[in-house]
Amino acid sequence: MTPHLIFDGYNLIYSKTFSDKYRSRDNSLEAKRERLVYLVAKHIKGKNLRATIVFDSPNYYLRPPPRGNSRKISVLFASPSENADERIVKLALKARPRSSITVISSDEAHIGGFLRGCGINVINTEDFWNRIYKTSKTPADDEGQEKPRSVSKEDIAYWERVFSENNGKQTE
């Protein structure tokens, strides 16, 4: 199954990285949404990925995704009876296999832990931007955080090398 990224649109738009990198003369909400759709389209172009961007709010006009991506990107607006978090959870839980889904959201308290417990990958919005732009985190980024949000692929690879080099034997 094609991996599917589900984005909490406003979490990405109001993230520090988006605010810092994408300042423009047109600072309207519509322009920000269109810029986000463009950036997601650019990110998945040429990759075996699908994306859904979910926004809280009534259905506002949005230009279609850039050419060649219209089948790979969906833009949804939460209905008046639900918010984006609720819509994202419903979408993620319906998907099979759940391991093919990655949710990009800053709402750790609302949906992150729940979705992880259901076998769905969750990435914090700033971590997503850092992966796209390959920026490194500084220790100050995790200041006040007791533990990291998750174990990185680099950490896993490191520990796999350590254990394979030692053939499972403990070292002093």
Rosetta silent file (secondary structure, phi, psi, omega in degrees, C-alpha in Angstrom):
SEQUENCE: MTPHLIFDGYNLIYSKTFSDKYRSRDNSLEAKRERLVYLVAKHIKGKNLRATIVFDSPNYYLRPPPRGNSRKISVLFASPSENADERIVKLALKARPRSSITVISSDEAHIGGFLRGCGINVINTEDFWNRIYKTSKTPADDEGQEKPRSVSKEDIAYWERVFSENNGKQTE
SCORE:     score description
SCORE:     0.000 S_00000001
   1 L     0.000  143.526  179.472    0.000    0.000    0.000 S_00000001
   2 L   -67.905  127.307  176.192    1.188    3.519   -0.766 S_00000001
   3 L   -57.150  141.173 -174.816    2.396    5.328    2.361 S_00000001
   4 E  -124.814  122.108  176.484   -0.030    8.079    3.342 S_00000001
   5 E   -97.741  129.628  176.880    0.921   11.280    5.148 S_00000001
   6 E  -116.716  118.424 -174.777   -1.887   13.047    7.028 S_00000001
   7 E  -104.908  138.016  167.500   -1.084   16.636    7.975 S_00000001
   8 E   -86.299  100.325 -170.571   -2.708   18.887   10.541 S_00000001
   9 H   -53.738  -48.774 -176.806   -2.610   21.921    8.270 S_00000001
  10 H   -72.400  -28.172  173.896   -2.763   24.695   10.830 S_00000001
  11 H   -60.321  -41.184  179.138   -0.179   23.008   13.064 S_00000001
  12 H   -70.150  -43.524 -178.014    2.234   23.225   10.131 S_00000001
  13 H   -63.734  -39.439 -176.781    1.274   26.778    9.151 S_00000001
  14 L   -93.956   12.592  175.393    1.645   28.106   12.693 S_00000001
  15 L   -75.129  157.334 -179.425    4.882   26.248   13.394 S_00000001
  16 H   -60.414  -44.755 -177.674    8.036   28.271   13.997 S_00000001
  17 H   -61.507  -46.837  179.733    9.802   26.916   10.913 S_00000001
  18 H   -62.259  -44.833  179.756    6.945   27.767    8.539 S_00000001
  19 H   -61.389  -40.646 -178.667    6.610   31.226   10.076 S_00000001
  20 H   -72.789  -40.650 -172.574   10.370   31.854    9.807 S_00000001
  21 H   -86.594  -27.102 -170.241   10.907   30.456    6.300 S_00000001
  22 L  -120.519   49.234  173.248    7.760   31.501    4.472 S_00000001
  23 L   -77.119  139.201  177.701    7.106   35.121    5.211 S_00000001
  24 L  -147.365  169.909  178.890    5.523   36.910    2.297 S_00000001
  25 L   -65.162  -37.187  177.636    3.757   40.123    1.474 S_00000001
  26 L   -90.654   99.570 -175.967    0.477   38.242    1.319 S_00000001
  27 L  -100.602   20.300 -179.000    0.136   37.011    4.875 S_00000001
  28 L   -70.400  157.678  179.152   -3.505   35.986    4.524 S_00000001
  29 H   -62.061  -39.180  178.343   -4.662   32.625    5.798 S_00000001
  30 H   -60.721  -43.819  179.396   -5.615   31.611    2.252 S_00000001
  31 H   -64.413  -38.715  178.587   -2.091   32.385    1.003 S_00000001
  32 H   -65.634  -42.773  178.546   -0.568   30.391    3.859 S_00000001
  33 H   -62.159  -44.716 -179.835   -2.802   27.394    3.122 S_00000001
  34 H   -64.287  -37.452  178.006   -1.922   27.532   -0.570 S_00000001
  35 H   -64.670  -41.446  178.632    1.781   27.787    0.260 S_00000001
  36 H   -62.837  -45.092  178.919    1.517   24.724    2.509 S_00000001
  37 H   -59.094  -43.420  178.316   -0.263   22.711   -0.217 S_00000001
  38 H   -60.329  -46.222 -178.490    2.495   23.708   -2.647 S_00000001
  39 H   -64.794  -40.124  177.337    5.250   22.673   -0.202 S_00000001
  40 H   -65.664  -42.752  177.825    3.639   19.302    0.523 S_00000001
  41 H   -59.229  -42.449  178.609    3.195   18.722   -3.231 S_00000001
  42 H   -63.731  -40.376 -179.379    6.856   19.544   -3.749 S_00000001
  43 H   -63.863  -40.370 -174.962    7.835   17.163   -0.927 S_00000001
  44 H   -92.269   -6.937 -178.177    5.943   14.159   -2.333 S_00000001
  45 L   -56.718  129.299  178.283    6.699   14.807   -6.013 S_00000001
  46 L    75.596    4.319  179.435    8.328   11.757   -7.560 S_00000001
  47 L  -111.402  155.715  177.086    7.869    9.709   -4.388 S_00000001
  48 L   -83.066   69.529 -178.106    5.523    6.841   -3.726 S_00000001
  49 L  -136.938  151.026  168.068    3.498    8.878   -1.216 S_00000001
  50 E  -118.904  155.928 -179.704   -0.023   10.212   -0.819 S_00000001
  51 E  -140.129  143.011  171.648   -0.904   13.187    1.344 S_00000001
  52 E  -128.188  128.522  177.402   -3.995   14.567    3.009 S_00000001
  53 E  -109.947  123.807 -177.748   -3.950   18.025    4.576 S_00000001
  54 E  -112.839  129.421  178.444   -6.724   18.645    7.105 S_00000001
  55 E  -116.983  146.377  168.120   -7.718   22.152    8.233 S_00000001
  56 L   -79.038  132.560  170.711  -10.094   23.302   10.962 S_00000001
  57 L   137.420  165.826  176.431  -12.687   25.623    9.442 S_00000001
  58 L   -65.778  165.141 -176.513  -15.455   25.848    6.950 S_00000001
  59 L   -70.671  101.614  176.791  -14.684   24.945    3.361 S_00000001
  60 L   -92.217  159.575  177.143  -12.755   27.870    1.953 S_00000001
  61 L   -67.328  134.269  172.308  -11.656   28.200   -1.629 S_00000001
  62 L  -138.219  136.521  174.109   -8.267   26.691   -2.369 S_00000001
  63 L   -63.020  153.237  178.242   -6.616   26.379   -5.737 S_00000001
  64 L   -64.877  157.321  177.636   -6.060   22.777   -6.787 S_00000001
  65 L   -57.520  157.369  179.723   -2.695   21.199   -5.929 S_00000001
  66 L   -54.216  149.807 -179.019    0.098   21.792   -8.455 S_00000001
  67 L   -46.817  142.356  177.142   -0.113   19.809  -11.685 S_00000001
  68 L    85.752   -9.717 -178.558    0.808   16.172  -11.504 S_00000001
  69 L  -117.538   -2.533 -172.402   -0.033   15.890   -7.810 S_00000001
  70 L   -60.312  -28.713  177.607   -3.808   16.272   -7.781 S_00000001
  71 L   -82.511  -16.829 -175.601   -4.313   12.505   -7.367 S_00000001
  72 L   -97.196  -13.292 -177.011   -1.685   12.321   -4.648 S_00000001
  73 E  -125.837  133.011  171.823   -2.929   15.199   -2.451 S_00000001
  74 E  -118.701  141.208  174.631   -6.284   15.738   -0.777 S_00000001
  75 E  -119.172  122.153 -177.765   -7.208   18.891    1.093 S_00000001
  76 E  -121.938  148.873  174.034  -10.005   18.519    3.629 S_00000001
  77 E  -117.394  132.077  179.148  -11.732   20.954    5.942 S_00000001
  78 L   -61.566  147.284  179.630  -13.206   19.716    9.187 S_00000001
  79 L   -78.894  166.569  178.359  -16.965   19.996    9.381 S_00000001
  80 L   -59.260  -23.531 -177.706  -18.710   22.268   11.888 S_00000001
  81 L   -90.152   -1.760  178.731  -19.412   19.204   14.053 S_00000001
  82 L  -147.072  158.716  175.968  -15.757   18.114   14.334 S_00000001
  83 L  -102.757  176.734 -177.582  -12.302   19.667   14.475 S_00000001
  84 H   -60.460  -39.605 -179.866   -9.210   18.744   12.456 S_00000001
  85 H   -58.881  -46.002 -179.881   -7.873   16.483   15.227 S_00000001
  86 H   -63.903  -40.730  179.089  -11.066   14.414   15.239 S_00000001
  87 H   -64.873  -42.358  179.104  -11.057   14.206   11.443 S_00000001
  88 H   -62.044  -44.768  179.224   -7.389   13.145   11.405 S_00000001
  89 H   -60.292  -45.916  179.760   -8.017   10.407   13.979 S_00000001
  90 H   -60.190  -45.828  179.333  -10.961    9.056   11.949 S_00000001
  91 H   -60.488  -46.176 -176.923   -8.909    9.040    8.733 S_00000001
  92 H   -66.009  -40.973 -178.306   -5.948    7.348   10.386 S_00000001
  93 H   -70.745  -27.871  178.401   -8.025    4.675   12.122 S_00000001
  94 H   -75.068  -25.766 -173.599   -9.868    3.767    8.896 S_00000001
  95 L   -70.448  145.547  175.205   -6.634    3.236    6.958 S_00000001
  96 L  -135.233  139.328  -14.319   -5.148   -0.216    6.439 S_00000001
  97 L   -72.372  150.435 -178.142   -2.485   -1.135    7.126 S_00000001
  98 H   -63.782  -26.168 -179.903   -2.066    1.389    9.894 S_00000001
  99 H   -67.679  -13.704  178.391    1.693    1.102    9.602 S_00000001
 100 H   -86.511   -3.400 -176.436    1.432    2.849    6.201 S_00000001
 101 E  -101.228  136.826  170.448    0.032    5.992    7.844 S_00000001
 102 E  -129.855  125.025  177.723    2.075    8.859    9.261 S_00000001
 103 E  -100.841  131.664  177.718    0.324   11.754   10.971 S_00000001
 104 E  -110.286  110.358 -174.523    2.149   15.089   11.152 S_00000001
 105 L  -157.042  153.188  174.441    0.758   17.101   14.078 S_00000001
 106 L   -98.836    1.217 -175.639    1.843   19.079   17.116 S_00000001
 107 L   -86.635   63.971 -178.721   -1.132   17.904   19.132 S_00000001
 108 H   -58.221  -46.832 -176.273    0.729   15.339   21.206 S_00000001
 109 H   -66.854  -35.182 -176.115   -1.654   15.607   24.145 S_00000001
 110 H   -82.556  -46.504 -173.052   -4.786   15.342   22.011 S_00000001
 111 H  -131.590  -23.226 -174.291   -3.957   12.720   19.408 S_00000001
 112 H   -55.665  -56.263 -178.590   -0.242   11.796   19.285 S_00000001
 113 H   -63.660  -40.019  179.672   -0.121    9.263   22.082 S_00000001
 114 H   -61.623  -49.033 -177.761   -3.482    7.764   21.166 S_00000001
 115 H   -64.877  -40.088  177.424   -2.534    7.221   17.523 S_00000001
 116 H   -59.327  -41.130  178.789    0.855    5.738   18.425 S_00000001
 117 H   -64.111  -20.369  178.105   -0.964    3.284   20.698 S_00000001
 118 L   -94.872    7.107  177.563   -3.046    2.257   17.677 S_00000001
 119 L    86.078   18.850 -178.656    0.075    1.493   15.613 S_00000001
 120 L  -106.240  135.559  177.810    0.140    4.735   13.641 S_00000001
 121 E   -71.453  138.999  177.521    3.324    6.747   13.128 S_00000001
 122 E  -132.366  132.031  177.978    3.192   10.325   14.435 S_00000001
 123 E  -123.022  133.095  175.270    5.737   13.058   13.695 S_00000001
 124 L   -66.492  146.466 -176.565    5.801   16.450   15.390 S_00000001
 125 H   -58.306  -42.873  179.813    5.477   19.344   12.915 S_00000001
 126 H   -66.369  -36.692  176.166    8.888   20.849   13.741 S_00000001
 127 H   -63.626  -38.291  177.344   10.487   17.403   13.376 S_00000001
 128 H   -61.995  -49.465  179.384    8.821   17.108    9.958 S_00000001
 129 H   -61.055  -40.491  179.048   10.196   20.478    8.827 S_00000001
 130 H   -61.522  -38.553  177.899   13.628   19.513   10.196 S_00000001
 131 H   -66.393  -40.882 -179.489   13.563   16.303    8.150 S_00000001
 132 H   -65.738  -44.974 -176.285   12.588   18.179    5.010 S_00000001
 133 H   -95.177    1.780  177.344   15.228   20.842    5.450 S_00000001
 134 L    50.316   39.974  176.022   17.706   18.487    7.108 S_00000001
 135 L   -88.583  150.231  179.759   18.333   20.974    9.862 S_00000001
 136 L   -96.655  146.260  177.256   19.778   19.698   13.071 S_00000001
 137 L   -79.817  149.246  174.858   18.156   20.215   16.405 S_00000001
 138 L  -103.015  159.939  178.524   20.030   21.992   19.116 S_00000001
 139 H   -55.849  -29.379 -179.788   19.893   20.936   22.768 S_00000001
 140 H   -65.430  -25.486  179.614   17.765   24.030   23.414 S_00000001
 141 H   -62.640  -31.703 -178.990   15.044   22.557   21.158 S_00000001
 142 H  -100.316    9.165 -178.405   14.405   19.829   23.729 S_00000001
 143 L   -56.523  133.231  179.103   14.817   22.107   26.741 S_00000001
 144 L    83.720   -2.791  179.758   12.250   21.314   29.376 S_00000001
 145 L   -98.988  122.261 -176.380   11.453   17.981   27.785 S_00000001
 146 L   -64.292  -43.691 -178.834   12.128   15.054   30.089 S_00000001
 147 L  -133.962  154.467  174.366   12.557   12.526   27.277 S_00000001
 148 L   -63.746  156.534 -178.215   12.812   12.802   23.501 S_00000001
 149 L   -61.952  -39.437 -179.707    9.503   12.314   21.661 S_00000001
 150 L  -159.167  171.926  178.107   10.741    9.140   19.972 S_00000001
 151 L   -86.919  130.272 -178.729   13.847    7.235   19.016 S_00000001
 152 L   -78.067  161.539  177.159   15.305    8.420   15.714 S_00000001
 153 H   -63.146  -34.531  178.477   16.272    6.084   12.882 S_00000001
 154 H   -63.798  -42.050  177.759   19.869    7.217   13.365 S_00000001
 155 H   -62.935  -42.806  179.349   19.763    6.147   17.030 S_00000001
 156 H   -61.690  -46.407  179.513   18.326    2.756   16.088 S_00000001
 157 H   -60.413  -41.200  179.180   21.023    2.243   13.441 S_00000001
 158 H   -59.748  -50.441 -177.026   23.724    3.208   15.961 S_00000001
 159 H   -67.959  -33.231  175.239   22.522    0.729   18.587 S_00000001
 160 H   -63.175  -40.785  177.563   22.116   -2.021   15.994 S_00000001
 161 H   -64.063  -44.626 -178.886   25.776   -1.494   15.002 S_00000001
 162 H   -59.018  -47.900 -177.398   26.890   -1.503   18.637 S_00000001
 163 H   -71.097  -35.118  179.456   25.100   -4.776   19.408 S_00000001
 164 H   -71.818  -33.616  178.455   26.146   -6.489   16.187 S_00000001
 165 H   -67.557  -32.696 -178.186   29.817   -5.499   16.730 S_00000001
 166 L   -93.604    3.087 -178.727   29.750   -6.972   20.222 S_00000001
 167 L    50.485   35.519  177.880   27.852  -10.077   19.118 S_00000001
 168 L    79.006   -0.110  179.986   25.437   -9.433   21.918 S_00000001
 169 L   -83.855  142.017  177.762   28.176   -9.537   24.611 S_00000001
 170 L   -74.606  143.287  175.511   28.168   -6.854   27.255 S_00000001
 171 L  -112.093  159.017 -178.455   31.189   -4.579   27.359 S_00000001
 172 L   -84.349    0.000    0.000   32.638   -2.820   30.355 S_00000001
